[in-house]
Amino acid sequence: MYTSNIIERERKMAIIDFISAKKGGLEMRAGTEVLWSDTVDGIALAILDFGIGTSVMGSSTMDFASEEGFATDMGAMKLWKDALERAGV
């Protein structure tokens, strides 16, 4: 019982606070969890499931997304912004 309470508390503290462009999608870090999706819906679901910090830091890959499989350098940021909008954030 005690262990499950600790795990639940840690899970609630795990919010998305770091993102990076990777393989044409976004890798999101929430505590020790590493999440990845290449769709607006998948990223929005991660945002809804984990929440986001008051500030979310981004890797330099977010600025050079074409090197990570996106059509343009702005592709990763557009994917993130579209997911935020879909999640209602």
C-alpha positions as CSV (number, residue, x, y, z in Angstrom):
1,M,0.0,0.0,0.0
2,Y,2.7,2.5,1.0
3,T,4.7,1.7,-2.2
4,S,1.7,2.3,-4.4
5,N,1.1,5.6,-2.7
6,I,4.7,6.7,-3.5
7,I,4.3,5.6,-7.1
8,E,1.0,7.4,-7.5
9,R,2.5,10.6,-6.0
10,E,5.5,10.4,-8.3
11,R,3.3,9.8,-11.3
12,K,1.3,13.0,-10.4
13,M,4.5,14.9,-10.3
14,A,5.6,13.7,-13.7
15,I,4.6,16.5,-16.0
16,I,5.9,17.2,-19.5
17,D,8.7,19.7,-19.1
18,F,11.0,18.9,-22.0
19,I,10.4,18.3,-25.7
20,S,12.6,17.5,-28.7
21,A,12.1,16.7,-32.3
22,K,12.9,13.0,-33.1
23,K,12.3,10.8,-36.1
24,G,9.5,13.1,-37.5
25,G,7.7,13.3,-34.2
26,L,8.1,14.8,-30.8
27,E,9.8,13.1,-27.8
28,M,8.4,14.4,-24.5
29,R,9.9,13.9,-21.1
30,A,7.7,13.7,-18.0
31,G,9.8,12.8,-15.0
32,T,11.4,9.5,-15.9
33,E,8.8,8.8,-18.6
34,V,9.8,9.2,-22.2
35,L,6.8,9.7,-24.6
36,W,6.9,9.9,-28.4
37,S,4.3,10.6,-31.0
38,D,4.2,11.9,-34.5
39,T,0.5,12.9,-34.6
40,V,-1.4,15.9,-33.2
41,D,-3.8,13.6,-31.4
42,G,-1.1,11.5,-29.8
43,I,0.7,14.5,-28.5
44,A,-2.5,16.1,-27.3
45,L,-3.3,12.8,-25.4
46,A,0.1,12.9,-23.7
47,I,-0.5,16.5,-22.7
48,L,-3.9,15.6,-21.3
49,D,-2.6,12.5,-19.5
50,F,0.6,14.0,-18.0
51,G,-0.1,17.8,-18.1
52,I,2.6,20.3,-18.9
53,G,4.9,22.4,-16.7
54,T,4.5,26.2,-16.4
55,S,7.5,26.2,-18.7
56,V,8.5,23.6,-21.2
57,M,12.1,23.6,-22.4
58,G,12.9,22.5,-25.9
59,S,15.9,20.9,-27.4
60,S,17.7,22.6,-30.3
61,T,16.2,19.9,-32.5
62,M,13.0,21.9,-32.2
63,D,14.7,24.7,-34.2
64,F,16.4,22.3,-36.7
65,A,13.5,19.9,-37.1
66,S,14.3,19.2,-40.8
67,E,17.3,17.3,-39.5
68,E,15.0,15.0,-37.5
69,G,12.6,14.0,-40.3
70,F,10.3,17.0,-40.6
71,A,9.6,18.7,-43.9
72,T,10.7,22.1,-42.5
73,D,12.5,23.5,-39.5
74,M,9.2,24.8,-38.2
75,G,7.5,21.5,-38.5
76,A,8.2,20.3,-34.9
77,M,7.0,23.6,-33.4
78,K,3.9,23.6,-35.5
79,L,3.1,20.0,-34.4
80,W,3.6,21.1,-30.7
81,K,1.4,24.2,-31.1
82,D,-1.3,22.2,-32.9
83,A,-1.3,19.6,-30.1
84,L,-1.5,22.3,-27.4
85,E,-4.5,23.8,-29.2
86,R,-6.2,20.3,-29.6
87,A,-5.6,19.7,-25.9
88,G,-7.2,23.0,-25.0
89,V,-4.1,24.4,-23.4
